[in-house]
Amino acid sequence: MIHKNLSAIIPQLTSHNVGLKRVLICNDETESDITQIAVTTFRVGEETDRHKHESMEEYFLFVNGKATLTVEDKELPCAKGDFVAVKCGEAHQLKAIEDTELITIGCATENGKE
């Protein structure tokens, strides 16, 4: 069993060098294909580089704020309650229009399993 309280988790910089995440669970804590579940915050104007994951699907659940999530060439306006699933290999980029909080979930695909 793993039990954590979100307020006790120290925020850390995301791998994109923008935004802060509080990691609820990561791949070395589970035997599942989950690579990470985190609560991530972006300040207005922060944006990730356009990138893709060759061995991971990524899921986004927007908790608060507004952002634009571009997947391939489609811009998706996202706000509280929106959920987006980004498939393995799809290029994507997130830009915060307002201060934004979201839950991010990464899940390894066959290419990412050993």
SULSULDA-V44573 format. One line per field, one symbol per residue. ss: DSSP state (A for helix, B for strand, O for the rest). phi: phi as a letter, one per 30 degrees, with the letter a starting at -180 (. if undefined). Layout:
ss->???
phi->???
This chain:
ss->OOOOOAAAOOOBBOOOOOOBBBBBBBAAAOOOOBBBBBBBBBOOOOBOOOBOOOOBBBBBBBBBOBBBBBBOOBBBBBBOOOBBBBOOOOOBBBBBOOOBBBBBBBBBOAAAOO
phi->.bbbcedcdddbdddcibibbcddabddcbcdddcabbccbbdejdbdddabcdbacbcbbdcaibacccchccdcdbbejdbbccdeiddbacbddbebbbccbcbdcedccc
